[in-house]
């Protein structure tokens, strides 16, 4: 344990030094204020105008001031139309409008974009919970199983999680070089990031089912006073690694592609 934690600490220190050494190459972003403030303002402004009627005319909506007016979306989208009220100009707003009463159309659309990503974000949390449980319970299972391979080697229980990582790396390469090009050649379409996320979720479900079967078999062996090889834990770990190879990079692609530039 001391050696293991020592190696981890040394690896983190090396990574930190590499990170600091690249500081001169990083591009600092100008501080623009908290992105959360604009989202809260959209909710407040729309709520204050909840009795107003959404307009279909472009001139009834606030396009922003200065540079924002030149880059802002002209008309809010029809989806989640309640929040369009935040950009609707009313008599109460006046010429010196408050930012908490009147938002630009761009701010409204940015807020909607974040709302549309919430289901995907929530699914990531739900998916991560059983995967984390699987990784934790795998160590406990391994401690109660026959970890011997050959006559001289014994698999460390804590190292089994490496199998999932190796599987993910291997299938990331395989997906890029084989799976995705083959799919495009056969279907004449690319796999969209959302489709990749869905495939990853299904594969993860299969992994959990395999884990359940393995655990049922292990318990039956224990009841009969027999020992079960730790190699039985390899298949579910390999499968969950395949699932992560699909949904992890796809989730990043979706969030980067759909998240507003202003945020």
N, C-alpha and C positions, 0 to 999 in steps of 0.2 A: 504493500500500500504506500509506504514512504517513497519507494522508487517511482511508482506510478504517478503520484501527485507531484513529485519532484520534476519528472519529465514534462508533465502538463504545464507546470509553472515556468519551466525553461522555454517551452515552445511558445507560450503566451508572451514572454519577455522578448523573444526574438521577433515575433510578429509586431509587437509594439514598437520596437526599434526600427523595423522596416517601414512601418506606418509613419513614424516621425521623420525618417530620412527623406520621405517623398513629399514633405510639406511644400517645398518650393515649386512643385509641379501642380499643386492643387489650385483650382480656380475659386476664390472666395465669392460667395453670393452676397449681393447687397441686401441688408436687412429691410424687409418690406412690411414688418408688423406681423401680428399673429393671424394665420389663416382662419383660425377658429372664430375670431371676432366677426368676420364678414358672414360666416355661416349662421352665427347666432343672430346677427342683424337681419338676415333674410327671414328667419322664423318670426322675430319680433315684429318686423314691418308687415309681413303677411297677416299676422294675427291681429294687428291693429286695424287692418283694412278688411277684415273678414266679411263685413257686410257689403263691401263694394262688389261690383260686377266686373268680371274679366272682360277686357276689350279685345277686339280683333284688329284694331288699327295700330299701325306702327308708331304714329306720332303720340299715342297715349302712354308710351313707355319711356322711362328714363334711360338714356344711353350712356350716362356717365359724364365726367368732366375731363377736359384736357386730353391727354393721350388715350385715356380709357374710352372716350367717345369715338375715337377713330378705329379702335380695335374691337369694340363691343359688338355682340350679336344684336341685330336690329329688332328681331321679334323673339319672344320666349317660346319655347316648344310647348306643344299642347299637353304633353304628359306632365303629371303632377301639377296641374294648372292652378291649384290653390296658391302655390308659392309665386305665381306670376303677379299676384297682388302686391308683392313687395316692390316691384318695379313700376307699378301703375301710378301715374301722376294724378293726384286729386287736388281739390281746392284747399284742403287742410294742409297740404305740404308747403304751399307758398313758394316764394322765390328763394328764400333762404332756408331750404329744406334741411331737416335733420337726417343724418345718416341712419338713424334708427327708425325713421319713417319711410324713407325712400332709398332703395338700392338700385344699382344698375342692372340691366338685363343680363350682362355677363356674370355678375355676382350670383344672380338667380340660377343661371344655367350651370355654373360651377357647383353650386349647392346641390342641384339635382343630380349632377354627375356623381357626387359623393354618395348620395342616397341610393343610386342604382348599383353601387358597388357593395353596399352593406350585406345583401344576401350572400354574395361570394365570400366576403370577409367572415361572415358568421359560419359559413360551411367549413372554412379553414379551421376555425376553432373547434367545431364539432368533430372534424376529421382527426385533428391533432390529439384529441383526448384519448381515443382508443389506441392510437399508435404509441403514445407515451406509456399507456398502461401495458401494452404488449412488450415494450422494451424493458420495463421494470420487472414484470412478472417472468420474463424470459430468464433473467438472472436467477430468480428464486427457483424456477424450474430446473435450471442447469445445476444448481447446488444439490438438488435431490436426485440427480440422474448420474448415469455412468459417463464420466467425461474422459475416460481413457481412450486414446487412439494409438493402437499398437501397444508395445510393451513398456515404452519409456516416456511417452508424451501424454500430458493431461491438459485438456482445454481449460483455460481460465474462464470462470463463469462470466466475469465482467467484460470479457473480450468478444462475446457473441454479437454484440451490437455492431461490431465492425463488419459483419457479414452483410447487414442491411446497407451500410455505407458503400461497401465495395460493389454490391449489386446495383445501387443507384448510379454510381460512376460508370460501371460497365454498360448499363442500358441507356444512359445519356449519350454515350458514344454510338451505341448500336442504333438508337432512334435517329440520330442525326445522319448517320451514314447509310442506314438500311431501311428502317421502318417508314420514316416520313417520305423519303424519295420513292419507295415502292408504293406507298399509298397514293401519292400524287400521280404516279404513272398509271395505276389501275383505275382510280376514281376520277382523274383529271381535275382534282381539286386539292387544295392544301388542307391539312387538319388545322382548324382554327384553335386558338388558345383555349377557348371555352370547351371545345370538344376534347382537347387533351386533358383538361381538368376533370371532365366527366369520366374519361377512360381511367384516369388515375384513381378516382374515387371508387369506381367499380372494382378495380384490381385490389385496392386496399380492403374492400369488403370481403373479397375472396380470401385475402390473407388472414383476416380475422376468423373466417369460417375454418380455414385450415388449422389455425391455432387452437380453435375449440375442439376439433377432431383429435389433434395431437394430445391435448390435455386430458381428454376423455380416455384416450388409450393409455396415457401415463398413469392415471388414477387406477385404471383397471389392473395394470401391472403391479402397482403398489399393493392393492388389495390381495393379490395372489402371491405377494412376497417376492416379486421379481423386480429386476432393475432394467431400466430402459436407456438406450444409448442417447447421448446428447445430440447426435446427428439428426434425430427426428425434429429438432428445433430449427434446423437449417432451412427447410422449404418455406415456412411462413415468413422467415426473415428475408429470404431472397425475393419472395413475391411482394412483400411490402416495399422493398427497395425498388422493384420495378414500378410500382404505383407512384412512388415519390419521383422517379425519373420522368414520369408523365406530368404530374400535377404541380410540382414545385416550380420548375421554370415557366410553366404556362401561367401560373398564378402571378408571377412577377411580370410577365409580359402583359397580362390583362390590366394589372394595376398601373403599370407605366403607360400603357396605351390609353386608358380611359380616364385616369386621374387628371384633373384640370392643370394646365401649365402654371396658373397663378398660385396654385397650392403646392 
